[in-house]
Amino acid sequence: MDRLIKKAELLELVSASYPTIWRWMRDGAFPRPVILGPNRVAWRESEVREWLEGLARGGPKPRKARSRPRLRLRGAAAKSAEGGS
């Protein structure tokens, strides 16, 4: 049976912050967790190790997060941001 690892062990194993890992998961570049309960998740150790080995072999690298589009203000909010009344 595959061992499940918690978030703290995952962060130590991968050496990345959780927001970075979350972005990789969102982009499909990192293994998804197993949902154990309403507020509890874990990752299959074998999948995480395979992912790390793929990086070591020069496999696909996680993509850098795309920059977010700038918020365009309209109406009164735009005028107040520009210093208008």
N, C-alpha and C positions, 0 to 999 in steps of 0.2 A: 504494500500500500504506500502511496506517495505521502510524504510528510507535508503538512501545512505549516507555513510560517506566518507569524504576525507582522504587523506593520513595523515595529521596532527592529526586528531581525531583517526584514526586507531592506530598510533604509541602510542598515550596516552593511549588508551584502552587496547592494548596488552602489553605495556611496553617492547617492543623489538625494535631494530634498523631496518631500512628498508632493509639493506642487509640481515639480518637474516630472516625477513619475506619473502623476495624474494626467498631465498634458500628453505624455507619451501614450498612456492608455486611451485617452480621448482620440488621439490620432491613429490608433491601431498599431502602434509601434512597440507595445509592451504587453505582457500577459495580463489578462483580466483577473480580478480576484474571485474567489469562491465566497458566496454570501452564506454566512453561518447563522445569522440572526438579524433582527432589525437594525442593530448598531454594531455589527461584528462581521469583519471580513478577514480572509487569509489568502495567501497565494500558494500555489503548488510549487514546492521547492524545485522539482525537476524542470518545470517550465521556465522558472527564473534562471536556473543554471544553464539551460539550453540557450536562453536569450543572451546571457553573458558570454557563453562560448561562441555564439554567432558573432558577437562584437569582436572577440579576440581573433577570430578567423577573417576578420575584415568584411563581415556581412553588413547588411543594411544598418546604418546608424539612425538613432532617433532624430527626427527632424527638429530643427529649431522652431520654437513657437513663432507663428506669424504675428507680426505687429497688428494691433487692433486698429480698425478704422477710427479716425477722429470723429468725435461726437459733433454733429452739426446742430447748433442751436437755432431755434426759429422764434419769431415773434418777440415778445417782451423779454424773454431770457437772452436772446441775441443782443438786443439793445442794451440791456444792463451789463452784459459782458464786455461790450464795446465802450462802455462808459456813458452811454446815452441816457436820456431820462424817460 
